[in-house]
Amino acid sequence: MPNIIVHKNGQVHQGEVRENSNLVVRAGIKQFPFPHLSYGCGMGKCAKCTSRIINGAEHLPAPNWKEKKLLAERLDLGYRLICQLWISHDLELTQDDIVPARQAIAPEAPQCT
């Protein structure tokens, strides 16, 4: 069974999940990683589950079109939408200091002078 480590609000939470688990689905039915995981729609639309993968990224599938659309260049920095991943190996992730993807990739407002 995969071991999952979640860094959130300066704390570390660890637990096991069954192979081929989706962490957002599990949290939604009040199983680990609940309540330590932020999430929203579970469909790759809101990006509230955006996480930076610390360890185990090499075992994850390639990003799908939803992740590419919402995360763009942040994918290269290790960010993923956890709702889009089915976990089969150990994984360590953080949601500390993460701005939701849509806000992060929005163009900056022009400065008034």
PAPAVO-67935 format. One record per residue: residue in three letters; x, y, z of N, C-alpha, C, O in turn. Coordinates in steps of 0.2 Angstrom, whole numbers, always signed. Last residue first. Layout:
PAPAVO-67935
> rest;n_east;n_north;n_up;ca_east;ca_north;ca_up;c_east;c_north;c_up;o_east;o_north;o_up
> ALA;X;Y;Z;X;Y;Z;X;Y;Z;X;Y;Z
...
//
This chain:
PAPAVO-67935
> rest;n_east;n_north;n_up;ca_east;ca_north;ca_up;c_east;c_north;c_up;o_east;o_north;o_up
> THR;+4;+275;-63;+9;+280;-61;+7;+287;-61;+11;+291;-60
> CYS;-2;+259;-61;-4;+266;-62;+2;+270;-59;+5;+269;-54
> GLN;+2;+244;-68;+3;+248;-63;+2;+255;-65;+4;+257;-70
> PRO;-9;+231;-74;-4;+236;-76;-4;+241;-70;-9;+242;-66
> ALA;-10;+215;-66;-13;+221;-68;-8;+227;-69;-3;+227;-66
> GLU;-3;+200;-73;-3;+205;-68;-7;+211;-71;-7;+213;-77
> PRO;-13;+186;-79;-9;+191;-80;-9;+197;-75;-14;+198;-72
> ALA;-13;+171;-69;-17;+177;-72;-12;+182;-73;-7;+183;-69
> ILE;-7;+161;-63;-6;+161;-70;-9;+167;-73;-9;+169;-79
> ALA;-12;+161;-50;-5;+161;-51;-3;+163;-58;+2;+166;-60
> GLN;-25;+159;-51;-23;+166;-49;-15;+166;-50;-13;+172;-52
> ARG;-26;+146;-55;-29;+151;-59;-26;+158;-57;-25;+162;-62
> ALA;-20;+139;-44;-16;+139;-51;-19;+145;-55;-15;+149;-58
> PRO;-19;+146;-28;-22;+142;-33;-20;+144;-40;-18;+150;-41
> VAL;-3;+146;-21;-8;+150;-23;-12;+146;-28;-9;+143;-32
> ILE;+4;+138;-7;+2;+137;-14;-4;+142;-16;-9;+141;-13
> ASP;+9;+137;+6;+11;+142;+2;+9;+142;-5;+13;+144;-9
> ASP;+7;+119;+6;+9;+125;+10;+11;+130;+5;+15;+129;+0
> GLN;+5;+107;+1;+0;+112;-1;+2;+119;+3;-2;+123;+3
> THR;+16;+94;-4;+14;+100;+0;+9;+104;-3;+9;+105;-9
> LEU;+19;+76;-4;+17;+82;-7;+16;+88;-2;+16;+86;+4
> GLU;+25;+60;-8;+25;+66;-3;+24;+72;-7;+26;+74;-12
> LEU;+21;+43;-10;+20;+50;-13;+21;+55;-7;+18;+54;-2
> ASP;+22;+27;-16;+23;+32;-11;+23;+39;-14;+26;+40;-20
> HIS;+10;+22;-30;+17;+22;-26;+17;+27;-21;+13;+31;-20
> SER;-2;+25;-35;+0;+18;-35;+7;+17;-31;+9;+11;-30
> ILE;-15;+35;-36;-9;+34;-33;-8;+27;-33;-12;+23;-30
> TRP;-21;+45;-49;-23;+39;-45;-16;+36;-43;-12;+35;-47
> LEU;-25;+62;-51;-20;+57;-50;-23;+51;-46;-26;+52;-41
> GLN;-33;+73;-51;-32;+70;-57;-27;+64;-57;-26;+61;-62
> CYS;-33;+79;-39;-39;+76;-41;-38;+72;-47;-42;+68;-49
> ILE;-20;+86;-38;-21;+79;-35;-27;+76;-37;-27;+69;-37
> LEU;-12;+93;-51;-19;+93;-48;-20;+86;-45;-20;+81;-49
> ARG;+5;+98;-47;+0;+94;-50;-7;+95;-47;-7;+98;-41
> TYR;+21;+105;-49;+14;+106;-47;+10;+101;-51;+11;+100;-57
> GLY;+35;+106;-53;+32;+100;-49;+25;+100;-46;+23;+96;-42
> LEU;+38;+115;-62;+40;+116;-55;+38;+111;-50;+39;+111;-44
> ASP;+32;+111;-73;+39;+111;-73;+42;+112;-66;+48;+110;-65
> LEU;+19;+116;-70;+20;+108;-71;+28;+107;-70;+30;+102;-67
> ARG;+19;+129;-72;+20;+127;-65;+21;+119;-65;+24;+117;-60
> GLU;+15;+132;-85;+22;+132;-83;+24;+129;-76;+29;+127;-75
> ALA;-1;+125;-82;+4;+128;-87;+11;+127;-85;+14;+121;-84
> LEU;-12;+123;-75;-5;+124;-71;+0;+126;-76;+5;+129;-74
> LEU;-23;+122;-83;-23;+126;-77;-16;+127;-74;-15;+132;-71
> LYS;-19;+114;-94;-22;+121;-95;-22;+125;-89;-21;+131;-89
> LYS;-13;+103;-89;-9;+107;-93;-12;+114;-94;-9;+119;-94
> GLU;-23;+97;-82;-17;+100;-78;-13;+105;-83;-11;+110;-80
> LYS;-31;+94;-93;-34;+99;-88;-28;+102;-84;-28;+108;-82
> TRP;-24;+85;-100;-25;+92;-103;-28;+97;-98;-27;+103;-99
> ASN;-12;+77;-88;-18;+77;-93;-19;+84;-96;-16;+89;-93
> PRO;+5;+73;-86;-1;+78;-85;-6;+77;-90;-4;+76;-96
> ALA;+9;+56;-84;+10;+62;-87;+4;+67;-86;-2;+64;-86
> PRO;+7;+48;-68;+6;+48;-75;+8;+55;-78;+8;+60;-74
> LEU;+21;+45;-56;+14;+48;-58;+14;+48;-66;+19;+48;-69
> HIS;+33;+42;-53;+29;+36;-53;+22;+39;-55;+17;+35;-56
> GLU;+41;+53;-51;+43;+49;-56;+38;+43;-57;+38;+40;-63
> ALA;+36;+59;-39;+33;+62;-46;+35;+57;-51;+31;+57;-56
> GLY;+41;+56;-27;+37;+51;-30;+34;+53;-37;+30;+50;-40
> ASN;+42;+71;-17;+45;+64;-19;+39;+60;-22;+33;+60;-20
> ILE;+34;+83;-19;+41;+83;-16;+45;+77;-18;+51;+77;-20
> ILE;+23;+92;-29;+26;+85;-27;+33;+85;-25;+37;+88;-28
> ARG;+12;+103;-24;+19;+102;-26;+21;+96;-24;+21;+94;-18
> SER;-5;+105;-29;+0;+103;-24;+7;+102;-27;+7;+101;-33
> THR;-22;+109;-30;-15;+110;-32;-10;+109;-27;-10;+111;-21
> CYS;-35;+109;-27;-31;+103;-24;-23;+104;-27;-20;+99;-26
> LYS;-41;+119;-33;-40;+120;-26;-36;+114;-23;-33;+115;-18
> ALA;-44;+119;-47;-37;+119;-45;-36;+120;-37;-30;+122;-35
> CYS;-57;+118;-53;-56;+123;-48;-49;+124;-46;-47;+130;-44
> LYS;-56;+107;-62;-59;+113;-64;-57;+119;-60;-56;+125;-62
> GLY;-55;+93;-59;-49;+97;-62;-51;+104;-65;-49;+106;-70
> MET;-64;+88;-51;-65;+87;-58;-59;+90;-62;-60;+90;-68
> GLY;-65;+91;-38;-63;+85;-39;-63;+83;-47;-62;+77;-48
> CYS;-69;+104;-32;-73;+100;-37;-72;+93;-38;-76;+89;-39
> GLY;-58;+104;-20;-64;+107;-22;-68;+103;-26;-72;+98;-23
> TYR;-46;+103;-6;-49;+101;-13;-55;+105;-14;-58;+108;-9
> SER;-32;+101;+4;-37;+106;+2;-39;+103;-5;-35;+101;-9
> LEU;-30;+89;+17;-29;+90;+10;-35;+95;+8;-41;+94;+9
> HIS;-33;+85;+30;-26;+88;+28;-25;+90;+21;-20;+93;+19
> PRO;-42;+77;+36;-44;+84;+33;-38;+88;+31;-38;+94;+31
> PHE;-40;+66;+22;-45;+70;+26;-42;+71;+33;-40;+66;+36
> PRO;-32;+57;+15;-29;+62;+19;-33;+67;+22;-31;+73;+24
> PHE;-41;+46;+26;-35;+49;+25;-34;+51;+17;-34;+46;+13
> GLN;-59;+49;+23;-53;+45;+24;-47;+48;+23;-47;+54;+19
> LYS;-70;+56;+19;-68;+57;+26;-63;+51;+28;-62;+49;+33
> ILE;-73;+57;+6;-77;+52;+10;-74;+51;+17;-75;+46;+21
> GLY;-64;+66;+2;-71;+67;+1;-76;+63;+5;-81;+65;+7
> ALA;-52;+59;+3;-53;+65;+8;-61;+66;+8;-64;+68;+13
> ARG;-54;+50;-8;-53;+48;-1;-55;+53;+4;-58;+52;+9
> VAL;-54;+59;-19;-60;+55;-17;-60;+52;-10;-65;+52;-7
> VAL;-41;+64;-17;-47;+69;-16;-53;+65;-15;-57;+67;-11
> LEU;-33;+53;-20;-33;+56;-13;-39;+61;-12;-41;+62;-6
> ASN;-37;+38;-27;-37;+45;-28;-38;+49;-21;-43;+48;-18
> SER;-28;+23;-28;-32;+28;-24;-32;+35;-27;-26;+37;-29
> ASN;-20;+12;-31;-24;+15;-36;-30;+19;-33;-35;+19;-35
> GLU;-19;+4;-15;-16;+6;-22;-21;+8;-27;-27;+5;-26
> ARG;-25;+13;-1;-25;+7;-5;-22;+9;-12;-22;+15;-14
> VAL;-13;+22;+9;-19;+22;+5;-19;+15;+1;-13;+13;+0
> GLU;-7;+28;+25;-7;+23;+19;-13;+23;+16;-19;+25;+19
> GLY;+0;+43;+31;-4;+38;+31;-4;+33;+25;+0;+35;+20
> GLN;+5;+59;+39;+7;+53;+35;+2;+47;+36;-1;+46;+42
> HIS;+8;+76;+39;+3;+70;+40;+5;+65;+36;+6;+65;+30
> VAL;+16;+89;+47;+17;+83;+42;+12;+78;+44;+12;+76;+50
> GLN;+14;+107;+46;+13;+101;+49;+14;+95;+44;+13;+96;+38
> GLY;+13;+119;+40;+19;+118;+44;+19;+111;+47;+23;+110;+51
> ASN;+1;+117;+32;+1;+122;+38;+7;+121;+43;+6;+121;+49
> LYS;+6;+102;+27;+1;+107;+27;+1;+111;+33;+1;+108;+38
> HIS;+12;+88;+18;+14;+94;+22;+9;+99;+21;+7;+102;+16
> VAL;+9;+71;+18;+6;+78;+16;+9;+83;+21;+8;+83;+27
> ILE;+13;+56;+12;+15;+61;+16;+13;+68;+14;+14;+70;+8
> ILE;+8;+39;+10;+7;+46;+8;+9;+51;+13;+7;+50;+19
> ASN;+12;+24;+4;+13;+28;+10;+12;+35;+7;+16;+37;+2
> PRO;+3;+11;-4;+7;+17;-5;+7;+21;+2;+1;+22;+5
> MET;+4;-6;+0;+0;+0;+0;+4;+6;+0;+9;+7;+4
//
